[in-house]
Amino acid sequence: MKLCTFAVSGPLGEIRRVGIVRDRTIIDATAARVAYLEQHLSASAAARVGDAQVPSDMLALIGSGPLGLQWAEEALDYAVTSGREATRAGARVAYEIGAVRLLSPIPRPPGIACFITWSAHVDDSRDKGFAMLNFPDRNSDMRAYYKANPDAVEGPGTVIPRPAYASETDVECEMAAVIGTGGRDLSIDDARRAIVGYTIFNDVSFREIQRKEMAFGLGPTKGKDADHSNVLGPWLVTADEVGDPQDLEMSFVVNGKTVNSYRTSEMAWSFADLVSYLSRAQTLMPGHVVTSGAFPGGCGLDANLKIQTGDVVEMRIDKLGALVSKIG
């Protein structure tokens, strides 16, 4: 399934819902579940049970485990085959994709761990003045990541503003795994099962600030940490639909032109390996985001490309779609 978080206008403002994407239609997952249950229950009972089985909050849904996703899939099948437009209480079941506002599929993750998995990106950054050590040996016990700000998350279509303290904006094309039921001290096999799905991550960066911070031996902090600087979307594609996450093409596109492409098979470590490492002595919660880092040439820095105000940047990944943003 392709899961999304979307907003619709209500009498008291925007209402946030969980949707299932089908072609150009978004099925309201909770409303569809309620409609399904109305075949067997009263309207009030169906509403209570449906909201519990398929919550309208993404973290609650994916935290409920495989059964919650199974109920959501049943609701999707019913909505498509029955053609039901609304529940008995009038809750709308389906929307045209252009009639809603797509948000980050995980509006506020409990954590974001941004790994480095391509040695060439490290080498290129060092050549351009960033204080970085040698890339860890693939067979070593070392993985490197930093913690991004979960309060600075935005969704597709966002305009990325430049902070007053920065003179340039860069972006990075990354793939992200999202934790489902979570866990601690996970083996690689358990870590693979803990991943509920995948999405696209645009890691916004302010290079001149980042360069100074890393020379000091800390960071990146304000070199990446600003409102709108962590862009996720357009949806969360469940692991079963993605198949092998280590066999996908990633493309960095600016103003409709492909700058560079790479395959996830060339990552030094798999997503399951990264999640296993992150879970050491740490409980990972539903919705925790684990990113791949930029692939070589997957950002303006590596590609010797200065991202300009007004540029439209796209991060494209096989099976996950395209995450589009505009530079403000």
C-alpha positions in Angstrom: 0.0 0.0 0.0 0.9 3.6 -0.4 0.0 5.4 2.8 -0.1 9.2 3.1 -1.1 11.8 5.6 -3.3 14.5 4.1 -5.3 17.5 5.3 -8.8 18.6 4.3 -10.7 21.7 5.3 -13.3 21.5 8.0 -15.5 24.0 9.8 -12.8 24.5 12.5 -9.8 24.5 10.1 -7.7 21.7 8.6 -8.3 18.1 9.6 -5.4 15.6 9.4 -6.2 12.1 8.1 -4.4 9.0 7.0 -5.0 8.0 3.4 -4.3 5.1 1.0 -3.3 6.2 -2.5 -4.9 4.4 -5.4 -4.1 5.9 -8.8 -5.2 9.5 -8.5 -7.6 8.9 -5.6 -6.9 9.0 -1.9 -9.1 6.7 0.2 -9.6 7.9 3.8 -8.4 4.8 5.6 -10.5 5.3 8.8 -13.7 6.3 7.0 -13.3 3.4 4.6 -12.9 1.0 7.6 -16.0 2.5 9.3 -18.0 2.0 6.0 -16.8 -1.6 5.8 -17.9 -2.3 9.4 -21.3 -0.7 8.8 -22.2 -3.8 6.9 -22.3 -5.6 10.2 -22.6 -3.0 13.0 -24.7 0.1 13.8 -23.3 3.4 12.6 -22.2 4.4 16.1 -20.5 1.1 16.9 -18.8 1.0 13.5 -17.4 4.5 14.1 -15.9 3.5 17.4 -14.5 0.2 16.2 -13.3 1.6 12.9 -11.4 4.4 14.6 -9.7 2.0 16.9 -8.8 -0.5 14.2 -7.6 2.0 11.7 -6.7 5.3 13.5 -6.5 8.6 11.6 -3.0 9.2 12.9 -0.1 7.6 11.0 2.0 6.8 14.1 -0.9 5.1 15.8 -1.7 3.1 12.6 1.8 1.8 12.0 2.4 1.2 15.7 -0.6 -1.2 15.7 1.4 -3.7 13.7 0.5 -5.9 10.8 -3.1 -6.4 11.9 -3.8 -2.6 11.6 -2.4 -2.6 8.1 -4.4 -5.7 7.2 -7.6 -3.9 8.4 -6.6 -0.9 6.3 -6.1 -3.0 3.3 -9.5 -4.6 3.8 -11.0 -1.1 4.0 -9.3 -0.1 0.8 -10.6 -3.2 -1.1 -14.1 -2.5 0.2 -14.0 1.2 -0.8 -12.8 0.4 -4.3 -15.3 -2.5 -5.0 -18.4 -1.0 -3.3 -18.0 2.6 -4.5 -19.2 3.9 -1.1 -18.8 7.7 -1.1 -19.4 8.3 2.6 -20.2 6.6 5.9 -23.7 6.8 7.4 -22.6 9.7 9.5 -21.4 11.5 6.3 -17.7 11.1 6.6 -16.2 11.2 3.1 -14.4 8.0 1.9 -12.6 9.1 -1.2 -10.9 12.3 -2.5 -9.2 13.3 -5.7 -5.6 13.7 -5.0 -5.6 17.3 -6.1 -8.4 18.2 -3.7 -6.3 17.6 -0.6 -3.1 18.9 0.8 -0.4 16.2 1.2 1.6 16.4 4.4 4.7 14.5 5.4 3.5 10.8 5.7 5.1 11.0 9.2 4.2 14.5 10.3 6.3 14.4 13.5 8.7 11.4 13.7 9.9 10.4 17.2 13.4 10.5 15.8 15.4 10.9 12.5 18.8 9.2 12.1 20.7 10.4 9.0 23.4 7.8 8.1 26.3 8.1 5.7 26.4 5.0 3.4 28.4 6.1 0.3 32.1 6.6 0.7 32.4 8.8 -2.4 30.1 11.4 -0.8 32.4 11.6 2.2 35.5 11.9 0.0 33.9 14.7 -2.1 32.8 16.6 1.0 36.3 16.4 2.4 37.8 17.6 -0.8 35.5 20.7 -0.6 36.6 21.7 2.9 34.4 19.7 5.3 36.2 18.2 8.3 35.4 14.5 7.8 37.3 11.4 8.8 37.9 8.5 6.5 34.8 6.5 5.7 34.3 3.4 8.0 35.4 0.1 6.6 32.4 -1.9 5.3 33.5 -4.8 7.6 34.0 -2.7 10.7 31.5 -2.3 13.6 31.2 1.4 13.0 28.3 3.3 11.4 28.1 7.1 11.3 24.9 9.2 11.6 23.6 12.4 13.0 20.2 13.2 14.5 18.0 15.5 12.5 15.3 17.7 14.0 11.9 15.9 14.0 10.2 19.3 14.6 11.3 20.7 11.3 9.6 18.1 9.1 7.7 19.2 6.0 5.8 17.3 3.2 5.7 17.4 -0.6 5.2 20.6 -2.5 6.7 22.7 0.3 8.7 25.9 -0.5 12.0 25.7 1.3 12.9 29.1 2.8 16.5 30.2 3.3 17.3 31.3 6.9 18.6 34.8 7.3 21.9 33.5 8.6 22.6 31.5 5.4 23.7 32.6 1.9 23.1 29.4 0.0 20.8 26.4 0.2 21.6 22.8 -0.9 19.5 19.7 -0.9 20.3 16.0 -0.7 18.4 13.1 -2.3 18.0 10.3 0.2 15.9 7.2 0.8 14.4 6.6 4.2 13.2 3.5 6.1 10.4 4.0 8.6 10.1 1.8 11.7 6.8 0.1 12.4 6.4 -1.7 15.7 9.9 -0.9 16.8 12.2 -2.7 19.3 15.6 -2.7 20.9 18.8 -4.6 20.2 17.4 -5.9 16.9 19.2 -8.5 14.9 19.5 -7.8 11.2 16.5 -10.1 10.4 14.4 -8.5 13.2 15.4 -5.1 12.0 14.2 -6.0 8.5 10.9 -7.0 9.9 10.7 -3.9 12.0 10.7 -1.7 8.9 7.1 -0.9 8.0 7.9 0.9 4.7 10.0 3.4 2.9 9.7 7.0 1.8 11.9 9.8 0.2 13.9 12.3 2.3 15.2 15.7 1.1 18.0 16.7 3.5 18.1 20.5 3.2 21.6 21.9 4.0 23.3 25.3 4.4 26.8 24.5 3.4 28.8 27.5 4.6 27.4 27.1 8.1 27.8 23.3 8.1 31.4 23.7 7.0 32.2 26.0 10.0 30.4 23.7 12.5 32.1 20.6 11.4 35.5 22.3 11.5 34.8 22.8 15.2 34.2 19.1 15.7 30.5 19.2 16.3 27.4 19.4 14.2 25.9 19.7 11.7 23.5 21.9 13.8 22.3 25.1 12.2 23.9 23.9 9.0 20.9 21.7 8.6 18.6 22.5 11.5 16.0 25.1 10.4 12.2 25.0 9.9 11.3 23.2 6.7 14.7 21.5 6.5 13.6 17.9 6.7 11.3 17.1 3.8 9.6 13.6 3.7 7.1 12.1 1.2 5.2 12.0 -0.9 3.9 8.8 0.8 5.0 5.8 2.8 5.1 2.7 0.7 4.8 -0.5 2.7 7.7 -2.9 2.7 5.8 -5.7 0.9 5.1 -3.4 -2.0 8.7 -2.1 -2.2 10.2 -5.6 -2.3 14.0 -5.4 -2.2 15.0 -1.9 -0.9 18.6 -2.5 -2.0 17.7 -2.7 -5.7 16.2 0.7 -6.5 17.3 3.6 -8.7 17.6 7.1 -7.1 17.6 10.3 -9.1 18.4 13.9 -8.2 16.5 16.2 -10.6 16.6 20.0 -10.8 14.2 22.0 -13.0 13.3 18.8 -14.8 16.8 17.8 -15.7 18.4 14.7 -14.1 21.6 15.7 -12.4 22.7 12.2 -11.3 21.4 8.8 -10.6 22.6 5.9 -8.4 21.3 2.6 -7.1 20.7 1.6 -3.5 22.6 -1.7 -4.2 25.7 0.5 -3.9 25.1 1.5 -0.3 27.8 0.2 2.0 25.2 -1.2 4.4 21.6 -2.3 4.0 18.7 -0.5 5.7 18.2 -3.6 7.9 21.9 -3.2 9.0 21.4 0.5 9.8 18.3 -0.1 11.8 20.0 -3.0 13.7 22.9 -0.7 14.5 20.6 2.2 15.6 18.7 -0.1 17.9 21.7 -1.0 20.0 20.7 -0.2 23.6 18.0 2.1 22.2 14.3 1.4 21.8 13.1 2.5 18.3 9.6 3.7 18.3 7.0 3.6 15.6 7.6 6.2 13.0 11.4 6.6 13.6 13.0 7.6 10.3 16.4 6.1 9.2 17.9 7.6 6.1 20.6 6.5 3.6 22.5 9.7 3.3 23.2 11.4 -0.1 24.4 9.2 -2.9 27.5 10.5 -4.9 26.2 13.3 -7.1 22.9 13.3 -5.2 23.3 16.9 -3.9 24.4 20.2 -5.2 27.7 20.0 -3.4 28.8 16.7 -5.0 27.4 17.8 -8.4 29.2 21.2 -8.4 25.7 22.7 -8.8 24.6 25.8 -7.0 20.9 25.5 -6.1 19.2 28.8 -6.9 16.1 30.6 -5.5 13.1 29.4 -7.6 14.6 26.1 -8.5 12.3 23.1 -8.4 14.1 20.1 -7.0 12.9 16.5 -7.3 14.1 13.4 -5.5 12.9 10.4 -7.5 13.2 6.8 -6.3 11.8 3.6 -8.0 8.5 2.5 -6.5 8.5 5.5 -4.0 7.6 8.2 -6.5 8.9 11.8 -6.6 9.3 14.2 -3.8 9.1 17.8 -5.2 10.0 21.0 -3.5 10.7 24.6 -4.5 13.6 26.7 -3.2 12.4 29.9 -1.7 
